[in-house]
Amino acid sequence: MGPDNPPCPACSEPLFGWLTTPWDADLLVLRCERCGLASVGSPQDAREIRRELARDRVDEARPLIGNRASLAAWIGAAAWAPLEPGVRSLLTPEALSRLDAPGVSRGRWAPGPGVVGMWQTLLNTFTFGRNLALARLGRATATPAAKPWQRRLDVVITFSTAGPLALVAVLLELAGGAAGKGGVLRLGGD
């Protein structure tokens, strides 16, 4: 362990570089090889993560979180829809259990939001920008492409691939959910 490999807030194992964020090429995402937790930039401590989970449960009855151990995260990597500005910790079911957050005993697969997340992840693999469709629906933060011609092309790509990718997203997310690798978890109470 050292400054390049700080300890995981959930299990204390070292965090290793996974990828850079789509919105800032200098911002590294670190991941834990044991519990799967990922941290955007410097990791939060376990108390901060538990506090955020508790606040989310008050603000939104039974909040949804992206599952970093999902098929969508594996397929998407940097194009994974829940990887967006403002998100600091990306959790897995194992990381959730290790954090021992009050009022959060487990995460259950949420099929509907999981399909939507998989769909946006698949769209992200074809576009220069990220989370454009979900941002348009008010459900995510978009990271637009850098150049105007890329942004115009992203509109064409999104409209022309949205339908076929929706069908693929349903099939992939159902397979992922059946294998215990669903893309979105609904936090459950004790």
Secondary structure, DSSP 8 states (H G I E B T S, - for coil): -BTTB-B-TTT--BEEEEEE-SS-TT-EEEEETTT--EEESS---HHHHHHHHHHHHHHSSS-EEEBTTSHHHHHHGGG-TT--TT--EEB-HHHHHHHT-TT--EEEE-HHHHHHHHHHHHHHTTSSSBSHHHHHTTSS--B--SSHHHHHHHHHHHHHHHHHHHHHHHHHHHHHHHTT--SEEEEE--
